[in-house]
Amino acid sequence: MLICLIIIFWRRISENFPRTATLIKMILKRLIYRIIIILVIVIFIFLPAIKFHLCEKTDDIIGKENQNSTIIFEKKIKYLLRSFPPPFKNTTKYLLMQIPQHWNGDCGGLANQMWRYAVIYSLAKSTGRFPGISYASTWTCDKLNSPREIERTFPLYHAVQYYFQVESNDDFIYDRTFEEHCCKYYDEEILEKYTAKYLIISPPPQSPKYLLNINNELRELFRFSDNIRMNVDNFIYRLFRFVLIHLASFCLF
């Protein structure tokens, strides 16, 4: 309403008092120019201080976010390892998986590594042992497709995967059950008969039944890194933005 009244008032002045209207325009232009100049000067004077203040605030926010992310990450690690005895404790017993010699040090692809750890995680949880991978003279996992693939893709999985060198330790035993029938399901109780500190089994059993009791843990273990999820979100945003722009253009024209 106020804007309408101002417009009507201005039209009447322009029609009845053209010289006055011209003078008002000149005054307003000069006033606007001066305001713009003052704003530019103020911005140039205070911009460094503003930038410094904003940078400090941003650094504080980023620092707090990183701190919170670290706390959450550590809590998730504790959650994933809560069902196992603490590693490196004298009384802790381990369930380890060793890769065959004929693999020639090849760790396998990403999917193979994920499946391997998921199965050993499940079996160790059922038998009260700590899960890990056994390093040996025949296998040191030095032929990864990408050396930091696991770390960059699944940081939680990377954080809880332990490797052990037990060849020099006499307190270990090797179970060959899964060498004979890799795809057959064996009850985890067959592994409870062993009392050795280190129980080593052959390459992972292929039965999906071993994963049924660890669904929640698997979702956490193989949760993509923040960097990957951010890249995916950005890609989806750009994709839908591109589609929406073209749809709008199509509808308008």
N, C-alpha and C positions, 0 to 999 in steps of 0.2 A: 504493500500500500504506500509506504513512504517513498519507494523508488518511483512509483507512478506519479505521485504528487510532484516530485522533483522534476521529472520529465515534462509534465504539463507546465510547471512554473518556468522552466527553461525555454520552452517553445514560445510562451507568451512574451518573455523578455526578448527573445530573438526577433519576434515579429514586430513588437512595439518599440523596442530600444536596441536596434542593431549595433550602434556604436558601443553601448554598454556591454552588450554580449561579446563583442570583439575584444574589448578591454579585459573582461573577465577571463576569456580564453587565454589571452596573453599572460595574465597573472598566474592562472592555473598551470600553464606550461612551464613558466619559470620556476614556480614552486615545486613542480614535479621533478624538473631537472636538478634543482638544488637538493631535494630529498634523495634522489638517486646518487648524486655526487657524495653526499654525506654518508649514505649507506656503504658506498664503495670504499670510502676512506676508513670507516669504522671496521668494515670487514677485513681490509688489509692490515689494520692495526691489531685487531684482536684475533685474526685467523690463527696465528701460531699458537696463541694461548688456548684457543678453542680446540685446535688439533691435538695439542699436548694433553688437554683434559680428556678429550674423547679417546685418545690412545691409552691413557691411564685406565679409563673406565673399561675399554675393550680388553686390555691386558688382564684386568681384575676378573672380568667375566670369563675370559678364556681360561685363566688360571683356575677359577672355581669349577668350571666345566670339566677341565682336565682332571682336577682332584676328585670330583664326583665320579667321573668315568673310571678312574683308577680304583676307587673304593668299590664301585659296582662290579668291576672286572674281578677284583680279589674275592668278593663275596660269591661270584659265580664259580670261581675256581674251588672255593671251599665247598660249595654245593655239589659240584661234580665229584669231589674226592671224599665227601662225607661218609660214604658207605665202605671206605677202605681203611685199613690200618695205616698209620703215618709212614711215609717212605723213610728209608735209612735208619729206622729204629732197629735195635738188635733183635727184638722179638718178631718183627714183621716178616711175613712170608710173601713170596712173589709168584705171580703167574706170568710167564714170559713167552713170547712167540719168536721163533727163529726162522729165518728165510733159508731155503735149501741152497746147497752149494752150487747146484746147476743153474741157479739164477744169476750167477757171476756178479754178485754185488748190486744187481738191479733192484731198486725198491718198488718198482711197479708204478703204474699211473696214479693219478689223484684218487680215482674211485677205489682202486685196490688198497691204497693206504687207508682210506676212510673205513672201508669194510673190515680191514684187518684190525684196526684199533677198536671199532665198535664191538666186534665179537670178543676180543680179549677183555674188553671192559666189562661186558656182560658176564663172561665166565668167571672173571676175578670177583665180581660182585657176588655171584652165587656161591663161591667157594671161600670167601673171606680172605682173599689174597690181594696184593697190590698189583695192578696191571702194568705191563711194560713190554719193551722190545729187547730181545737178547742180541747184543753184538757178539760176533765171533770172528775168528781169523778168516773164515770164508765169506763173511758178510759184514760190512760196516755201513751199508746204506749210503754209499758215496756216488751213486749213479742216479740221482734224482733227475726227473725231467726238468725241473726248475728248482734250484737249491733252496729258495725261500718261498716256494709255492704255498706250502701249508701255513707258514707264518703270516703271509699276506692275505690269505683267503679265509682261514679259520683260526684266528688268534687264540681262542680258548682251547681248541684241540691242540694247538702247538704248545700251549702253556702246561698242559697236564700230561703230555706224552713223555714218558721217561724211557731212557735207554740204559741197559746194564751190561757190563762185561763180567761174565761169571765163569769163563773157562778155567781160570786159575783157582776157583773155589770148588772144594770137594763136595760141598753140601748142595748138590743139584741132581736132578733126574730128568730124563727126556722121555716124554710119553708120545708114542707113535700111533695112537688110536686114529687120529684124523688123517694120517697118511694113507691108510687102507681104504677108508670110505669118507671122502671129503664132504659129500653132499648128504650123508645120512645124519639124522639127528640122534645124538647121544645125550642122555641125561647128565647134567653137570656133576651128579654124585660120583661118577666114575673117576673124577679128579680129586675127590675128597679123601681117597685112601692113601694119598702120598703125604709124607711128613717132612720131606726135604724142604730146605729154606727156599730154594729156587726150583720151581716146576716149569719146565720148558715144553711147549707143544709145537707141533708142526704147523705149516701154513693154515690159514683160517678155515674153519668149517664153513660150508656154504649154505647151511640150513638157515632160513630167515627166522626160525623159531627162537633162536638165541637173542633176537633183538626185541622180542615182544615185551619184555619186562623193563625196558629202559627207554621207552618212547620220549619221555620228558627230557632225560639226559641227552639223548641224541639231538634233540632240537637245540639244546644249548651248545653242545660240542661243535655242531656244524652250522652254527649261526655265522653268516657272512660278516666280514669286518665292516666297520663304519665307513671306511673309504669306498668299498665296493657298493654298499647300499646307497651311499650318497651319489655315486656315479650313475647307478641305475635310476634313482629318483630324478636326477637331472636329465637323463636321457628320456625318461617317460614324460617329464614336463615339456621338453623341447618337442618331442614327437606330437603330443596332444596340442601344443600351442600351434605347431605347423598345420595340423589337421583342422583346428578350429578357424585359423585365419583363412584357409582355403575354402572351408565351408561357408564362412561369412561372405567371402568374395563371391562365391557361387550364388548365394541367396540374394545378394545386393544387385548383382549384375546379370 
